[in-house]
Amino acid sequence: MHIGDGLIPLGQTIIYWLIALVFIAKSLEWARKDLDEMKVPMLAALGAGIFAIQAMNIPIPWGTSGHMMGAALAAIILGSPFAAVLLLTLVLVVQGVVFGDGGITVMGANIVNMGVVGGFVGFYSYNALKNSIGMTGASFAAGWLSIFIASLVCAVQLYFAGTFPLMEGLLFMGLYHAVIGVVGEGLITAIALNRIMAVRPDVVSEKSVTGPGVAA
Amino acid sequence: MHITLYDIERESYRESLLHNMDGRVKMLMTLVVIIYAVSLSRLDIVTIERLVVLWLYLVALIIVAGLNPVYVAARIAIALPFGLGVSVLQPFIRQPFITEFTVLYHLPLGITVTAEGLLFGSVLLAKFMVCVTAVVLLSSTTQMRDMVASARRLGLPAELTLLFSMMVRYLFVFWSMLRRIRTAQKTRCFDIWNKQVPRRWILEQIGNSISSLFLRSYEQGERTYYAMLCRAYSADSQVCVGLHNVCAKDYLMFSTTLILIGLVQFWI
């Protein structure tokens, strides 16, 4: 889902950068308020951790392997969608500048897709569902929705860029990510959250630990 | 060839004219090349000619930097799939911003190949190649900590500089951890494609590894925080990036790039 340079016209990339910068500023504000001075080492280490997590191969349907995005997991555990925005921004900058995975001019668009949309959809869908279907089901749905909706937004961005027709883009991107998202994001988010709850429940934000699914 | 974080950092430790340049100048050069490439017209054959010249200039810089050609090719190949996929599909689809199409070939199932789509796809791929090559050149000739320090000197806020400078250090810690996890899994004959064990069990193992990585990074953050407190760290602490002067050869390289872009724009 990492859009590369050249796929979105320069004028539109500036708009996405502006949107991303607003959310990055808000996420720094969240970090100052919620994490205080502990934020820097914590977020730096978590950013590096998410970077490594994204490099782990996950077997997905169609005989290929995929990678986790991690936005929903980060937002649920740290109890804020802004945590996902900040962590994904750190990861996407390193991926774009060091690996060339996702471009420089389009980095704003990628941050909007994976950090903002992924984080907000993941966090709010989890919170909407956790009391009714429990933490496991809610984290599965949150992980799946975060990557599925982010892929649809990516398709819309490519449509506005003139790079891909809307219906075909929504169909290809949506269908592909709907399928790989079941395993690559949904299941893995649910398993990882369960494991973390079992080992270090204190790490998971109190906001995310309510409802009938709480096992800790 | 499989490229890891270590390979990229190892290349950046070489000695050459480009490796020794000021990080700020290299970052600005990369930015100028990318912005110019992206800003070019998307439906003009001349754009491809301009991008080819720009790409050859980047290849010349890669040769000057003494980078391993196999390594460079592998780096570009790794970054290519999404851009290549989108570009290759262009001749077969109707771009929303193009009003008239010239059909070149009729294929079965009503699929057509259009001249405009072919040109657009070629331009996209050329832009993508130039931008990826520019990033590969930058990251292969600049150490990560220099990139962070250069970004700070160019105006990156102190808070983000501190975050990136620490994250860059931990990237290697967690990359190494990931490698150890993979080695440990291999010694237990763990294979994500093993058909003899239930798929569910494989996914559980991956989920466990991911939760382990997450917790280890969280706990690393806690440990580092207490260690930093012992060294008088506070919320107002900043990264010391040191002083570095831009010298004549930096100006020369930057001017050469700007002049080349000017020539490409007005002579082609």
HADDOCK unambig.tbl for C-alpha pairs under 7 A between the chains (distance, minus, plus):
assign (segid A and resid 4 and name CA) (segid B and resid 83 and name CA) 6.16 0.50 0.50
assign (segid A and resid 4 and name CA) (segid B and resid 128 and name CA) 6.71 0.50 0.50
assign (segid A and resid 5 and name CA) (segid B and resid 38 and name CA) 6.80 0.50 0.50
assign (segid A and resid 5 and name CA) (segid B and resid 128 and name CA) 5.71 0.50 0.50
assign (segid A and resid 5 and name CA) (segid B and resid 131 and name CA) 6.31 0.50 0.50
assign (segid A and resid 6 and name CA) (segid B and resid 38 and name CA) 4.90 0.50 0.50
assign (segid A and resid 6 and name CA) (segid B and resid 124 and name CA) 5.97 0.50 0.50
assign (segid A and resid 6 and name CA) (segid B and resid 127 and name CA) 5.43 0.50 0.50
assign (segid A and resid 6 and name CA) (segid B and resid 128 and name CA) 5.70 0.50 0.50
assign (segid A and resid 7 and name CA) (segid B and resid 124 and name CA) 6.44 0.50 0.50
assign (segid A and resid 9 and name CA) (segid B and resid 38 and name CA) 6.79 0.50 0.50
assign (segid A and resid 9 and name CA) (segid B and resid 39 and name CA) 6.99 0.50 0.50
assign (segid A and resid 10 and name CA) (segid B and resid 38 and name CA) 6.27 0.50 0.50
assign (segid A and resid 10 and name CA) (segid B and resid 39 and name CA) 5.83 0.50 0.50
assign (segid A and resid 37 and name CA) (segid B and resid 234 and name CA) 6.41 0.50 0.50
assign (segid A and resid 37 and name CA) (segid B and resid 235 and name CA) 4.62 0.50 0.50
assign (segid A and resid 38 and name CA) (segid B and resid 225 and name CA) 6.06 0.50 0.50
assign (segid A and resid 40 and name CA) (segid B and resid 163 and name CA) 5.60 0.50 0.50
assign (segid A and resid 41 and name CA) (segid B and resid 166 and name CA) 6.96 0.50 0.50
assign (segid A and resid 41 and name CA) (segid B and resid 221 and name CA) 4.84 0.50 0.50
assign (segid A and resid 41 and name CA) (segid B and resid 224 and name CA) 6.09 0.50 0.50
assign (segid A and resid 41 and name CA) (segid B and resid 225 and name CA) 5.64 0.50 0.50
assign (segid A and resid 42 and name CA) (segid B and resid 218 and name CA) 6.27 0.50 0.50
assign (segid A and resid 42 and name CA) (segid B and resid 221 and name CA) 4.00 0.50 0.50
assign (segid A and resid 42 and name CA) (segid B and resid 222 and name CA) 6.35 0.50 0.50
assign (segid A and resid 44 and name CA) (segid B and resid 163 and name CA) 5.34 0.50 0.50
assign (segid A and resid 44 and name CA) (segid B and resid 164 and name CA) 6.82 0.50 0.50
assign (segid A and resid 44 and name CA) (segid B and resid 166 and name CA) 5.63 0.50 0.50
assign (segid A and resid 44 and name CA) (segid B and resid 167 and name CA) 4.32 0.50 0.50
assign (segid A and resid 45 and name CA) (segid B and resid 167 and name CA) 5.96 0.50 0.50
assign (segid A and resid 45 and name CA) (segid B and resid 170 and name CA) 5.98 0.50 0.50
assign (segid A and resid 45 and name CA) (segid B and resid 217 and name CA) 5.12 0.50 0.50
assign (segid A and resid 45 and name CA) (segid B and resid 218 and name CA) 6.55 0.50 0.50
assign (segid A and resid 45 and name CA) (segid B and resid 220 and name CA) 6.34 0.50 0.50
assign (segid A and resid 45 and name CA) (segid B and resid 221 and name CA) 5.21 0.50 0.50
assign (segid A and resid 46 and name CA) (segid B and resid 214 and name CA) 6.92 0.50 0.50
assign (segid A and resid 46 and name CA) (segid B and resid 217 and name CA) 5.16 0.50 0.50
assign (segid A and resid 46 and name CA) (segid B and resid 218 and name CA) 5.86 0.50 0.50
assign (segid A and resid 47 and name CA) (segid B and resid 167 and name CA) 6.47 0.50 0.50
assign (segid A and resid 48 and name CA) (segid B and resid 167 and name CA) 5.64 0.50 0.50
assign (segid A and resid 48 and name CA) (segid B and resid 170 and name CA) 5.68 0.50 0.50
assign (segid A and resid 48 and name CA) (segid B and resid 171 and name CA) 4.77 0.50 0.50
assign (segid A and resid 48 and name CA) (segid B and resid 174 and name CA) 6.45 0.50 0.50
assign (segid A and resid 49 and name CA) (segid B and resid 174 and name CA) 6.05 0.50 0.50
assign (segid A and resid 49 and name CA) (segid B and resid 213 and name CA) 6.08 0.50 0.50
assign (segid A and resid 49 and name CA) (segid B and resid 214 and name CA) 5.82 0.50 0.50
assign (segid A and resid 49 and name CA) (segid B and resid 217 and name CA) 5.23 0.50 0.50
assign (segid A and resid 52 and name CA) (segid B and resid 174 and name CA) 6.06 0.50 0.50
assign (segid A and resid 52 and name CA) (segid B and resid 175 and name CA) 5.85 0.50 0.50
assign (segid A and resid 52 and name CA) (segid B and resid 178 and name CA) 6.47 0.50 0.50
assign (segid A and resid 53 and name CA) (segid B and resid 210 and name CA) 5.93 0.50 0.50
assign (segid A and resid 53 and name CA) (segid B and resid 213 and name CA) 6.87 0.50 0.50
assign (segid A and resid 59 and name CA) (segid B and resid 192 and name CA) 6.15 0.50 0.50
assign (segid A and resid 97 and name CA) (segid B and resid 135 and name CA) 6.25 0.50 0.50
assign (segid A and resid 97 and name CA) (segid B and resid 139 and name CA) 6.90 0.50 0.50
assign (segid A and resid 98 and name CA) (segid B and resid 139 and name CA) 5.17 0.50 0.50
assign (segid A and resid 100 and name CA) (segid B and resid 79 and name CA) 5.92 0.50 0.50
assign (segid A and resid 100 and name CA) (segid B and resid 132 and name CA) 5.67 0.50 0.50
assign (segid A and resid 100 and name CA) (segid B and resid 135 and name CA) 5.73 0.50 0.50
assign (segid A and resid 100 and name CA) (segid B and resid 136 and name CA) 6.55 0.50 0.50
assign (segid A and resid 101 and name CA) (segid B and resid 79 and name CA) 5.34 0.50 0.50
assign (segid A and resid 162 and name CA) (segid B and resid 95 and name CA) 5.87 0.50 0.50
assign (segid A and resid 162 and name CA) (segid B and resid 96 and name CA) 5.34 0.50 0.50
assign (segid A and resid 162 and name CA) (segid B and resid 97 and name CA) 5.58 0.50 0.50
assign (segid A and resid 163 and name CA) (segid B and resid 95 and name CA) 6.35 0.50 0.50
assign (segid A and resid 164 and name CA) (segid B and resid 95 and name CA) 6.19 0.50 0.50
assign (segid A and resid 165 and name CA) (segid B and resid 94 and name CA) 6.93 0.50 0.50
assign (segid A and resid 165 and name CA) (segid B and resid 95 and name CA) 6.17 0.50 0.50
assign (segid A and resid 165 and name CA) (segid B and resid 96 and name CA) 5.99 0.50 0.50
assign (segid A and resid 188 and name CA) (segid B and resid 207 and name CA) 5.08 0.50 0.50
assign (segid A and resid 191 and name CA) (segid B and resid 204 and name CA) 6.54 0.50 0.50
assign (segid A and resid 191 and name CA) (segid B and resid 207 and name CA) 5.27 0.50 0.50
assign (segid A and resid 192 and name CA) (segid B and resid 207 and name CA) 5.03 0.50 0.50
assign (segid A and resid 192 and name CA) (segid B and resid 208 and name CA) 6.08 0.50 0.50
assign (segid A and resid 192 and name CA) (segid B and resid 210 and name CA) 6.36 0.50 0.50
assign (segid A and resid 192 and name CA) (segid B and resid 211 and name CA) 4.61 0.50 0.50
assign (segid A and resid 195 and name CA) (segid B and resid 208 and name CA) 6.57 0.50 0.50
assign (segid A and resid 195 and name CA) (segid B and resid 211 and name CA) 6.33 0.50 0.50
assign (segid A and resid 196 and name CA) (segid B and resid 211 and name CA) 6.02 0.50 0.50
